[in-house]
Amino acid sequence: MLDLILCIDDDPITLMLSKKVIAKTLFSENIITLPNGEEALNYFNKLKIDDNEKVLLPKLIFLDLNMPVMSGWEFLDIFNTPEYDEFKDIKVIILSSTIDPKDLDKAKTYPMVSDFLSKPISLSMLDYLKNKT
């Protein structure tokens, strides 16, 4: 079981479903949900300010691509810069409804992206991820 995961998606129903499925499988003890990439960057900036050994970092991020304010791609572009190197061990799973193969190819260019899966999150998907890590 992971201590903490972060779900970034603008759809409240997707976030609610993700929380329920994750809780049911005991995949993670704690889940934080945020509505877009900008809120996620604000979250990580606050963690940097709170520089404290007791701060619990997410072990995994479920990231949607198409969101208002700041998309998943924009988030990855910024999160992949040296400014966020202290979080480079956090794995990102893109969880999207897109079926465009160009998106899959683009995801492979980000070292922190470990997988690209289709929405919605499911029990079998979490089993797959448990066995993968």
C-alpha positions as CSV (number, residue, x, y, z in Angstrom):
1,M,0.0,0.0,0.0
2,L,1.3,3.4,-0.9
3,D,1.3,6.1,1.8
4,L,0.0,8.9,-0.4
5,I,-1.1,9.4,-4.0
6,L,-2.2,12.5,-5.9
7,C,-5.1,12.5,-8.4
8,I,-5.2,15.5,-10.8
9,D,-8.4,15.8,-12.8
10,D,-11.0,18.5,-13.4
11,D,-13.9,16.1,-13.4
12,P,-15.3,15.8,-9.8
13,I,-17.1,12.5,-10.7
14,T,-13.8,11.0,-12.0
15,L,-12.1,12.1,-8.8
16,M,-14.9,10.7,-6.6
17,L,-14.8,7.4,-8.5
18,S,-11.0,7.2,-8.3
19,K,-11.1,7.7,-4.6
20,K,-13.7,5.0,-4.1
21,V,-11.9,2.5,-6.2
22,I,-8.5,3.2,-4.6
23,A,-10.0,3.0,-1.1
24,K,-11.7,-0.3,-1.9
25,T,-8.4,-1.9,-3.0
26,L,-6.2,-0.4,-0.3
27,F,-3.9,0.8,-3.0
28,S,-3.1,3.9,-1.0
29,E,-3.6,5.0,2.5
30,N,-4.2,8.7,1.6
31,I,-5.5,10.4,-1.5
32,I,-5.2,14.0,-2.4
33,T,-7.3,15.3,-5.3
34,L,-6.6,18.5,-7.2
35,P,-8.6,20.0,-10.2
36,N,-5.8,21.0,-12.6
37,G,-2.0,21.3,-13.1
38,E,-1.7,24.7,-11.7
39,E,-3.2,23.6,-8.3
40,A,-0.8,20.7,-8.4
41,L,2.2,22.9,-8.9
42,N,1.0,25.1,-6.1
43,Y,0.7,22.0,-3.9
44,F,4.4,21.0,-4.7
45,N,5.6,24.6,-4.2
46,K,4.0,24.6,-0.7
47,L,5.8,21.3,0.0
48,K,9.1,23.0,-1.0
49,I,8.4,25.9,1.4
50,D,7.4,23.4,4.2
51,D,10.8,21.8,3.8
52,N,10.4,19.3,6.6
53,E,11.4,15.7,6.9
54,K,8.0,14.8,8.2
55,V,6.2,16.0,5.0
56,L,4.7,13.0,3.3
57,L,5.3,13.1,-0.5
58,P,3.0,11.4,-3.0
59,K,4.5,8.2,-4.3
60,L,2.3,8.3,-7.4
61,I,0.3,10.9,-9.5
62,F,-2.7,10.0,-11.6
63,L,-2.8,12.8,-14.1
64,D,-5.5,13.8,-16.6
65,L,-4.3,15.5,-19.8
66,N,-7.3,17.7,-20.8
67,M,-8.1,20.2,-18.0
68,P,-8.9,23.9,-17.9
69,V,-6.5,26.4,-16.3
70,M,-3.4,24.2,-16.8
71,S,-3.4,20.9,-18.8
72,G,-1.6,17.8,-17.9
73,W,1.0,18.5,-20.6
74,E,1.7,22.0,-19.2
75,F,2.0,20.5,-15.7
76,L,4.5,17.9,-17.0
77,D,6.5,20.5,-18.9
78,I,7.0,22.5,-15.7
79,F,7.2,19.6,-13.3
80,N,10.0,18.2,-15.5
81,T,12.3,21.2,-14.9
82,P,15.2,21.3,-12.4
83,E,13.0,23.5,-10.2
84,Y,11.1,20.3,-9.2
85,D,14.1,17.9,-9.1
86,E,13.4,17.0,-5.5
87,F,10.2,15.4,-6.6
88,K,11.8,13.5,-9.5
89,D,11.2,10.1,-7.9
90,I,7.4,10.5,-8.0
91,K,6.0,8.4,-10.8
92,V,3.2,9.8,-13.0
93,I,0.5,7.6,-14.5
94,I,-1.4,9.5,-17.3
95,L,-5.1,8.6,-16.9
96,S,-6.9,10.0,-19.9
97,S,-9.7,9.4,-22.3
98,T,-7.6,10.2,-25.3
99,I,-6.8,7.5,-27.8
100,D,-4.5,9.6,-30.0
101,P,-1.2,7.6,-30.5
102,K,0.7,11.0,-30.6
103,D,-0.3,11.5,-27.0
104,L,1.2,8.1,-26.1
105,D,4.4,8.9,-27.9
106,K,4.6,12.3,-26.3
107,A,4.1,10.8,-22.8
108,K,7.2,8.6,-23.4
109,T,9.3,11.8,-23.6
110,Y,8.8,12.5,-19.9
111,P,11.0,10.4,-17.7
112,M,8.6,10.5,-14.7
113,V,5.7,9.1,-16.7
114,S,5.6,5.4,-16.1
115,D,2.4,4.5,-17.8
116,F,-0.5,5.8,-19.9
117,L,-3.9,4.3,-19.1
118,S,-7.4,4.9,-20.2
119,K,-10.1,6.3,-17.9
120,P,-11.8,5.4,-15.7
121,I,-9.6,3.9,-13.0
122,S,-10.5,0.3,-12.3
123,L,-9.8,-2.5,-9.9
124,S,-7.9,-4.4,-12.6
125,M,-5.9,-1.3,-13.4
126,L,-4.8,-1.0,-9.8
127,D,-3.9,-4.7,-9.6
128,Y,-1.8,-4.2,-12.7
129,L,0.0,-1.2,-11.1
130,K,0.6,-3.0,-7.8
131,N,2.3,-5.8,-9.7
132,K,4.3,-3.4,-11.8
133,T,5.8,-1.5,-8.9
